[in-house]
Amino acid sequence: MKPSIAGPRRRGAFRLALLSTVLLTGLLGGCAGPAVQPWERGTLARSEMSFNGNQLDSKFAEHIYSSKEAAAGGAGVGGGGCGCN
């Protein structure tokens, strides 16, 4: 009677699939959770930490960008300054 090598291979493949499933479930479970509320963000919730924290600074930067690009409405508004919009 010849011993079969398919049995250990199947068990190894099953163990690998089971281990992969457990690890993947654990990794995906770590990403799930309630959304972070604004009061839980601490320093990151401060207005200085946002991209547009100071409206005056962002308007000034937009003006400089539009002046350098020689295009009115070059930042966030349709058209390229040619007046065709």
N, C-alpha and C positions, 0 to 999 in steps of 0.2 A: 504494500500500500504506500503510495507516494504522498508525502505531506504537502499540503496546499499552502502557497505563500500569499494567496489572495486574502485570507483571513486577517493576518497582521496588517496588511496594507489597508484593508477596509477599516479596521479599528483605528489605524493611524489617521486616515482621512476623516473618520468620524470625530476623533478627538480634536483634530485641527479645526474642523468646521465648528465644533462645539465651543472650543476656546475662542475662535474668531467671533462667534456670535456673542459670547459673554463679554468679550472686550469691547466690541462695537456697541453693545447695549449699554455698557458702563460709560463709554465715552460720550455717547449721545445723551445719556441721562444726565451727565454733568453739565450739558449745555442748556437743558431745560430748566425753567424756573420762572418765577414771577419777574416782571419787568422792574427795573430799578426806578424807584420814584425820585422826583427831583430833590426832595429833602434828604434822600439817602446818598446823594452823589457827593456831598461835601464840597470840597474845593472846586471840583469840576462843574458844579452848578453855578458858580459865580459868573457874572456877566463878562468879566475880563477873559475868561477861558473860552468864550465862544468866538467864532470866526468874525462876527460882526458885533463885537462888544460895544464899541463906541461908534455911534451913527455918524458923528462928525468926521472921525478918522476915515471911515469907509467911504463917505461921500468925497472927501478930499483925495483919497487914493483912486477912486473912480474917475475923478476929474483929471488927475495926472495921467492915468492910463488912456483916457480918451484924447487928451492933448498929444500924448506921445504917439498914439496910433493914428492920429489925424482922422478919427472917425467918430462922429457924434452917435451916441447910443451904442458904442462898441461893447459895453459891458452889460449884458442881460437884456438888451432891447433889440428887436429885430431890425435888420437893415445895416448897411455898412457905411452910411454917411453920404451916399450918393443921391439921396432924396427919392429913391425909387420905391420906397416902402409905402 
